[in-house]
Amino acid sequence: MVEEALLSVWRLLRGEYRISRRSLSLLLILGDDGALSLVRDVEPERYPEIASVVGRIRARNGPALETSVQQTRNRFARSVAGEAITSMSPTGATFAERLSNWCTRPATGVPILLLVVATGLYGFVGVLGGQVLVGLLEEGLFEGLVNPAVSDWVRGTFHALWLERLLVGEYGIWTLGVTYAFALILPLVGTFFLAFSVLEDSGYLPRLALLVDRVFKYLGLNGRAVIPIVLGFGCDTMATIVTRILETRRERLLATFLLSLAIPCSAQLGVMTGLLAGRPIAFVIWAGIMTATFLLVGYLAARVIPGERADFVLELPPLRWPSPANVATKTLARMHWYFLEVIPLFVLASVILWFADMTGLLRYALAAMHPIATILGLPPEAGEAFLFGFFRRDYGAAGLYRLHEHHGLTGNQQLVAVVTLTLFLPCVAQLLVMRKERGTRTALAILAFILPFALTAGTLLNWSLRVLGISL
């Protein structure tokens, strides 16, 4: 197949090139834009015919050609490496090489993935970040020392009630925006970014892409989609932009839809993990519901959305111990992004909520959310968390965390709230990016599906727990 395609293009080339016509033909059938530009410059009169032949070849079997060429290159590279490298291991493979193979095989890769989730996500982010660090910062530092001092200073310095409420009121810039950002979200985001950087620098993520490739094919995607999906656990807005790396419009649409529905961002994930850290069974149920939703809805969407599929070829970097310098650099860079991008949004959201509270608009908005909370079996105040979540997903998650602290949600209520809020509407920033990347009609269609789906899922979960007599 490759040789026939090469010969078809090779026969049409007549000009003088610095590389062989065979190499140029190979670049052309692989879709190299530079090769096409070179042919257009050297043989402008023959370029339309050459471009037409190349286009027909790529339309007929372009992905298969790319896969065949890449497999041939890999086999040649392995043969050269085998002749040049001598292994000192008695079995011919180092432990890192065996571990690399284990990470990509379903029988061993799935347990390794579960171990990574249990230790990295639940243990490190949920327990250390969500319980220990949040407890130290929020209860010990902010609530015990900083916030009382700031509130006393504001009340003693400013004598205007509206300004006092703006700064240290219920929705004040300091008591809500700054406190949420530094005391609740920062330790959770920091531990998540640190764990993610370790996995990234170790070379585990490409192996995860190979592991999930077969499953992702049922969702109309391939292993390459694991990159925006995993990035979605950092920031869904950023991940929506990264879907550009996917080859077809259908893949980009499917990935955007799944990111909007079933992938919580880092701060949201951290807060929810911290909220459920004391209830491991509830955490497992939540993770199972999210996984089932991701797979089932993705499978059905792949059957409905038309379009072509893309093949998947990936070169694996070596599996290695993470470099502390690299991990620190990546973590600090992401934390820098957090401070520059997220904290101003927290402050802005506080100002908007303060204005809505002062004008009475917030009261009507919260009243409209009360029936939703009641249907889900939650206190009426839970509607506030869902409303906040539309401004920022992590803002809503932090509101849910604070609701539990003040009202003592039961285990069932925690689970229902976390599931519903995870599936709930994407935040304003993600919505705007989704509209820009996929179009207004697509963004509205996704919203029209997500809202009733999230409320239905939460309602069914609440009903099922009550009927089955389950108390978490």
Secondary structure as UniProt FT lines:
FT   HELIX           2..10
FT   TURN            11..12
FT   HELIX           21..29
FT   TURN            30..31
FT   HELIX           33..42
FT   TURN            44..46
FT   HELIX           47..84
FT   TURN            90..91
FT   HELIX           95..104
FT   HELIX           106..116
FT   HELIX           117..133
FT   HELIX           135..146
FT   HELIX           147..157
FT   HELIX           161..168
FT   TURN            170..171
FT   HELIX           173..178
FT   HELIX           180..185
FT   HELIX           186..202
FT   HELIX           204..218
FT   TURN            219..220
FT   HELIX           223..225
FT   HELIX           226..232
FT   TURN            233..234
FT   HELIX           236..242
FT   HELIX           243..245
FT   HELIX           249..262
FT   HELIX           266..276
FT   TURN            277..278
FT   HELIX           280..304
FT   HELIX           324..337
FT   HELIX           338..342
FT   HELIX           343..359
FT   HELIX           361..375
FT   TURN            376..377
FT   TURN            380..381
FT   HELIX           382..391
FT   HELIX           393..407
FT   HELIX           411..423
FT   HELIX           428..438
FT   HELIX           440..468
//
